[in-house]
């Protein structure tokens, strides 16, 4: 699923949203996204979720493992050449 980013879609409709989250979760999200503030960390996390190929997969871990195995097999194949 290819979702255009907010920067790509200048005419995007904007909705103000609020939620209650645990402070530790927000701090962990800011650290993981590399964003210094909550608003940007949440925006980056939502954008990633919308673009991530695994969000629509029923068994995400199986799909991830398959991709790792394919990548490693390709690397080994290239090393042997």
DRENNUBA-676404 format. One record per residue: residue number from 1; chain; z, x negated, y of N, C-alpha, C in turn. Coordinates in steps of 0.1 Angstrom, whole numbers, always signed. Layout:
seq:NUM mol:A n.Z:Z n.X:X n.Y:Y ca.Z:Z ca.X:X ca.Y:Y c.Z:Z c.X:X c.Y:Y
...
# end
This chain:
seq:1 mol:A n.Z:+0 n.X:-9 n.Y:-12 ca.Z:+0 ca.X:+0 ca.Y:+0 c.Z:+0 c.X:-9 c.Y:+12
seq:2 mol:A n.Z:-10 n.X:-7 n.Y:+21 ca.Z:-11 ca.X:-16 ca.Y:+33 c.Z:-7 c.X:-7 c.Y:+45
seq:3 mol:A n.Z:+5 n.X:-10 n.Y:+50 ca.Z:+11 ca.X:-2 ca.Y:+61 c.Z:+9 c.X:-10 c.Y:+73
seq:4 mol:A n.Z:+3 n.X:-5 n.Y:+84 ca.Z:+1 ca.X:-13 ca.Y:+96 c.Z:+15 c.X:-15 c.Y:+103
seq:5 mol:A n.Z:+17 n.X:-27 n.Y:+108 ca.Z:+29 ca.X:-30 ca.Y:+115 c.Z:+29 c.X:-23 c.Y:+128
seq:6 mol:A n.Z:+41 n.X:-22 n.Y:+134 ca.Z:+42 ca.X:-16 ca.Y:+147 c.Z:+34 c.X:-23 c.Y:+158
seq:7 mol:A n.Z:+33 n.X:-36 n.Y:+157 ca.Z:+25 ca.X:-44 ca.Y:+166 c.Z:+10 c.X:-41 c.Y:+164
seq:8 mol:A n.Z:+6 n.X:-38 n.Y:+152 ca.Z:-8 ca.X:-34 ca.Y:+150 c.Z:-12 c.X:-20 c.Y:+155
seq:9 mol:A n.Z:-2 n.X:-12 n.Y:+155 ca.Z:-4 ca.X:+2 ca.Y:+158 c.Z:+3 c.X:+6 c.Y:+172
seq:10 mol:A n.Z:-3 n.X:+2 n.Y:+183 ca.Z:+2 ca.X:+4 ca.Y:+196 c.Z:+6 c.X:+18 c.Y:+199
seq:11 mol:A n.Z:-2 n.X:+27 n.Y:+194 ca.Z:+0 ca.X:+42 ca.Y:+197 c.Z:+10 c.X:+48 c.Y:+187
seq:12 mol:A n.Z:+19 n.X:+40 n.Y:+181 ca.Z:+28 ca.X:+45 ca.Y:+171 c.Z:+38 c.X:+55 c.Y:+177
seq:13 mol:A n.Z:+41 n.X:+65 n.Y:+170 ca.Z:+52 ca.X:+74 ca.Y:+175 c.Z:+65 c.X:+67 c.Y:+171
seq:14 mol:A n.Z:+75 n.X:+68 n.Y:+180 ca.Z:+88 ca.X:+62 ca.Y:+178 c.Z:+99 c.X:+72 c.Y:+177
seq:15 mol:A n.Z:+108 n.X:+70 n.Y:+167 ca.Z:+119 ca.X:+79 ca.Y:+165 c.Z:+132 c.X:+71 c.Y:+166
seq:16 mol:A n.Z:+141 n.X:+75 n.Y:+173 ca.Z:+154 ca.X:+69 ca.Y:+174 c.Z:+162 c.X:+74 c.Y:+162
seq:17 mol:A n.Z:+168 n.X:+65 n.Y:+154 ca.Z:+176 ca.X:+69 ca.Y:+142 c.Z:+189 c.X:+62 c.Y:+142
seq:18 mol:A n.Z:+199 n.X:+68 n.Y:+136 ca.Z:+212 ca.X:+63 ca.Y:+135 c.Z:+217 c.X:+64 c.Y:+121
seq:19 mol:A n.Z:+225 n.X:+55 n.Y:+116 ca.Z:+232 ca.X:+56 ca.Y:+103 c.Z:+245 c.X:+48 c.Y:+104
seq:20 mol:A n.Z:+253 n.X:+50 n.Y:+94 ca.Z:+266 ca.X:+43 ca.Y:+93 c.Z:+264 c.X:+33 c.Y:+81
seq:21 mol:A n.Z:+267 n.X:+20 n.Y:+84 ca.Z:+266 ca.X:+10 ca.Y:+74 c.Z:+278 c.X:+1 c.Y:+74
seq:22 mol:A n.Z:+281 n.X:-5 n.Y:+63 ca.Z:+293 ca.X:-14 ca.Y:+63 c.Z:+289 c.X:-27 c.Y:+71
seq:23 mol:A n.Z:+299 n.X:-32 n.Y:+78 ca.Z:+296 ca.X:-44 ca.Y:+87 c.Z:+291 c.X:-56 c.Y:+79
seq:24 mol:A n.Z:+297 n.X:-58 n.Y:+67 ca.Z:+293 ca.X:-69 ca.Y:+58 c.Z:+278 c.X:-68 c.Y:+54
seq:25 mol:A n.Z:+274 n.X:-55 n.Y:+52 ca.Z:+259 ca.X:-53 ca.Y:+48 c.Z:+250 c.X:-57 c.Y:+60
seq:26 mol:A n.Z:+254 n.X:-53 n.Y:+72 ca.Z:+246 ca.X:-56 ca.Y:+84 c.Z:+246 c.X:-71 c.Y:+86
seq:27 mol:A n.Z:+257 n.X:-78 n.Y:+85 ca.Z:+258 ca.X:-92 ca.Y:+87 c.Z:+249 c.X:-99 c.Y:+76
seq:28 mol:A n.Z:+250 n.X:-95 n.Y:+64 ca.Z:+241 ca.X:-101 ca.Y:+53 c.Z:+227 c.X:-98 c.Y:+56
seq:29 mol:A n.Z:+223 n.X:-86 n.Y:+61 ca.Z:+209 ca.X:-83 ca.Y:+64 c.Z:+204 c.X:-92 c.Y:+75
seq:30 mol:A n.Z:+212 n.X:-94 n.Y:+86 ca.Z:+208 ca.X:-103 ca.Y:+97 c.Z:+206 c.X:-117 c.Y:+92
seq:31 mol:A n.Z:+215 n.X:-122 n.Y:+83 ca.Z:+213 ca.X:-135 ca.Y:+78 c.Z:+201 c.X:-136 c.Y:+69
seq:32 mol:A n.Z:+199 n.X:-127 n.Y:+61 ca.Z:+187 ca.X:-127 ca.Y:+52 c.Z:+174 c.X:-126 c.Y:+59
seq:33 mol:A n.Z:+173 n.X:-118 n.Y:+70 ca.Z:+161 ca.X:-116 ca.Y:+77 c.Z:+159 c.X:-127 c.Y:+88
seq:34 mol:A n.Z:+170 n.X:-134 n.Y:+91 ca.Z:+169 ca.X:-144 ca.Y:+101 c.Z:+169 c.X:-138 c.Y:+115
seq:35 mol:A n.Z:+172 n.X:-126 n.Y:+117 ca.Z:+172 ca.X:-119 ca.Y:+130 c.Z:+187 c.X:-119 c.Y:+135
seq:36 mol:A n.Z:+188 n.X:-122 n.Y:+148 ca.Z:+202 ca.X:-123 ca.Y:+154 c.Z:+208 c.X:-109 c.Y:+157
seq:37 mol:A n.Z:+200 n.X:-99 n.Y:+158 ca.Z:+207 ca.X:-86 ca.Y:+161 c.Z:+203 c.X:-75 c.Y:+151
seq:38 mol:A n.Z:+211 n.X:-65 n.Y:+151 ca.Z:+210 ca.X:-54 ca.Y:+141 c.Z:+197 c.X:-47 c.Y:+141
seq:39 mol:A n.Z:+193 n.X:-44 n.Y:+154 ca.Z:+180 ca.X:-36 ca.Y:+155 c.Z:+168 c.X:-44 c.Y:+149
seq:40 mol:A n.Z:+167 n.X:-56 n.Y:+152 ca.Z:+155 ca.X:-64 ca.Y:+147 c.Z:+157 c.X:-66 c.Y:+132
seq:41 mol:A n.Z:+169 n.X:-68 n.Y:+127 ca.Z:+171 ca.X:-70 ca.Y:+113 c.Z:+167 c.X:-58 c.Y:+105
seq:42 mol:A n.Z:+171 n.X:-46 n.Y:+110 ca.Z:+168 ca.X:-34 ca.Y:+103 c.Z:+153 c.X:-31 c.Y:+104
seq:43 mol:A n.Z:+146 n.X:-34 n.Y:+115 ca.Z:+132 ca.X:-32 ca.Y:+117 c.Z:+124 c.X:-41 c.Y:+107
seq:44 mol:A n.Z:+129 n.X:-53 n.Y:+106 ca.Z:+122 ca.X:-63 ca.Y:+97 c.Z:+124 c.X:-58 c.Y:+82
seq:45 mol:A n.Z:+136 n.X:-54 n.Y:+79 ca.Z:+138 ca.X:-49 ca.Y:+65 c.Z:+130 c.X:-37 c.Y:+62
seq:46 mol:A n.Z:+129 n.X:-27 n.Y:+71 ca.Z:+121 ca.X:-15 ca.Y:+68 c.Z:+107 c.X:-19 c.Y:+67
seq:47 mol:A n.Z:+101 n.X:-28 n.Y:+75 ca.Z:+87 ca.X:-32 ca.Y:+74 c.Z:+85 c.X:-39 c.Y:+61
seq:48 mol:A n.Z:+94 n.X:-47 n.Y:+57 ca.Z:+92 ca.X:-54 ca.Y:+44 c.Z:+92 c.X:-44 c.Y:+33
seq:49 mol:A n.Z:+101 n.X:-34 n.Y:+33 ca.Z:+102 ca.X:-24 ca.Y:+23 c.Z:+89 c.X:-16 c.Y:+22
seq:50 mol:A n.Z:+83 n.X:-13 n.Y:+33 ca.Z:+71 ca.X:-5 ca.Y:+33 c.Z:+59 c.X:-13 c.Y:+28
seq:51 mol:A n.Z:+59 n.X:-26 n.Y:+30 ca.Z:+48 ca.X:-35 ca.Y:+26 c.Z:+50 c.X:-40 c.Y:+12
seq:52 mol:A n.Z:+62 n.X:-40 n.Y:+7 ca.Z:+65 ca.X:-47 ca.Y:-6 c.Z:+57 c.X:-40 c.Y:-18
seq:53 mol:A n.Z:+51 n.X:-48 n.Y:-26 ca.Z:+43 ca.X:-43 ca.Y:-37 c.Z:+52 c.X:-37 c.Y:-48
seq:54 mol:A n.Z:+65 n.X:-40 n.Y:-48 ca.Z:+74 ca.X:-36 ca.Y:-58 c.Z:+80 c.X:-22 c.Y:-56
seq:55 mol:A n.Z:+80 n.X:-17 n.Y:-44 ca.Z:+87 ca.X:-5 ca.Y:-41 c.Z:+81 c.X:+8 c.Y:-48
seq:56 mol:A n.Z:+69 n.X:+7 n.Y:-52 ca.Z:+63 ca.X:+19 ca.Y:-59 c.Z:+62 c.X:+17 c.Y:-74
seq:57 mol:A n.Z:+68 n.X:+6 n.Y:-79 ca.Z:+67 ca.X:+2 ca.Y:-93 c.Z:+79 c.X:+8 c.Y:-100
seq:58 mol:A n.Z:+77 n.X:+15 n.Y:-111 ca.Z:+88 ca.X:+22 ca.Y:-118 c.Z:+98 c.X:+12 c.Y:-123
seq:59 mol:A n.Z:+93 n.X:+1 n.Y:-129 ca.Z:+102 ca.X:-10 ca.Y:-134 c.Z:+99 c.X:-22 c.Y:-126
seq:60 mol:A n.Z:+106 n.X:-23 n.Y:-115 ca.Z:+104 ca.X:-35 ca.Y:-106 c.Z:+106 c.X:-48 c.Y:-112
seq:61 mol:A n.Z:+116 n.X:-49 n.Y:-120 ca.Z:+120 ca.X:-63 ca.Y:-126 c.Z:+109 c.X:-67 c.Y:-136
seq:62 mol:A n.Z:+104 n.X:-58 n.Y:-144 ca.Z:+93 ca.X:-61 ca.Y:-153 c.Z:+81 c.X:-66 c.Y:-145
seq:63 mol:A n.Z:+77 n.X:-59 n.Y:-135 ca.Z:+65 ca.X:-63 ca.Y:-126 c.Z:+68 c.X:-77 c.Y:-120
seq:64 mol:A n.Z:+80 n.X:-79 n.Y:-115 ca.Z:+83 ca.X:-92 ca.Y:-109 c.Z:+82 c.X:-103 c.Y:-120
seq:65 mol:A n.Z:+87 n.X:-101 n.Y:-131 ca.Z:+87 ca.X:-111 ca.Y:-142 c.Z:+72 c.X:-114 c.Y:-146
seq:66 mol:A n.Z:+64 n.X:-103 n.Y:-147 ca.Z:+50 ca.X:-105 ca.Y:-151 c.Z:+43 c.X:-114 c.Y:-140
seq:67 mol:A n.Z:+46 n.X:-112 n.Y:-128 ca.Z:+40 ca.X:-120 ca.Y:-117 c.Z:+44 c.X:-135 c.Y:-118
seq:68 mol:A n.Z:+57 n.X:-137 n.Y:-121 ca.Z:+62 ca.X:-150 ca.Y:-122 c.Z:+56 c.X:-157 c.Y:-134
seq:69 mol:A n.Z:+54 n.X:-150 n.Y:-145 ca.Z:+48 ca.X:-156 ca.Y:-157 c.Z:+33 c.X:-160 c.Y:-154
seq:70 mol:A n.Z:+26 n.X:-151 n.Y:-148 ca.Z:+12 ca.X:-153 ca.Y:-144 c.Z:+11 c.X:-165 c.Y:-135
seq:71 mol:A n.Z:+19 n.X:-166 n.Y:-125 ca.Z:+19 ca.X:-177 ca.Y:-116 c.Z:+22 c.X:-190 c.Y:-123
seq:72 mol:A n.Z:+32 n.X:-191 n.Y:-131 ca.Z:+36 ca.X:-203 ca.Y:-138 c.Z:+25 c.X:-207 c.Y:-148
seq:73 mol:A n.Z:+19 n.X:-197 n.Y:-155 ca.Z:+8 ca.X:-200 ca.Y:-164 c.Z:-4 c.X:-206 c.Y:-157
seq:74 mol:A n.Z:-7 n.X:-201 n.Y:-145 ca.Z:-18 ca.X:-207 ca.Y:-137 c.Z:-14 c.X:-221 c.Y:-133
seq:75 mol:A n.Z:-2 n.X:-223 n.Y:-129 ca.Z:+2 ca.X:-237 ca.Y:-124 c.Z:+1 c.X:-247 c.Y:-136
seq:76 mol:A n.Z:+6 n.X:-243 n.Y:-148 ca.Z:+5 ca.X:-252 ca.Y:-159 c.Z:-10 c.X:-255 c.Y:-163
seq:77 mol:A n.Z:-18 n.X:-244 n.Y:-162 ca.Z:-32 ca.X:-246 ca.Y:-165 c.Z:-39 c.X:-256 c.Y:-155
seq:78 mol:A n.Z:-35 n.X:-255 n.Y:-142 ca.Z:-41 ca.X:-264 ca.Y:-132 c.Z:-35 c.X:-279 c.Y:-134
seq:79 mol:A n.Z:-23 n.X:-280 n.Y:-139 ca.Z:-17 ca.X:-293 ca.Y:-141 c.Z:-24 c.X:-300 c.Y:-153
seq:80 mol:A n.Z:-28 n.X:-293 n.Y:-163 ca.Z:-35 ca.X:-298 ca.Y:-175 c.Z:-49 c.X:-303 c.Y:-172
seq:81 mol:A n.Z:-55 n.X:-298 n.Y:-161 ca.Z:-69 ca.X:-302 ca.Y:-158 c.Z:-70 c.X:-315 c.Y:-151
# end
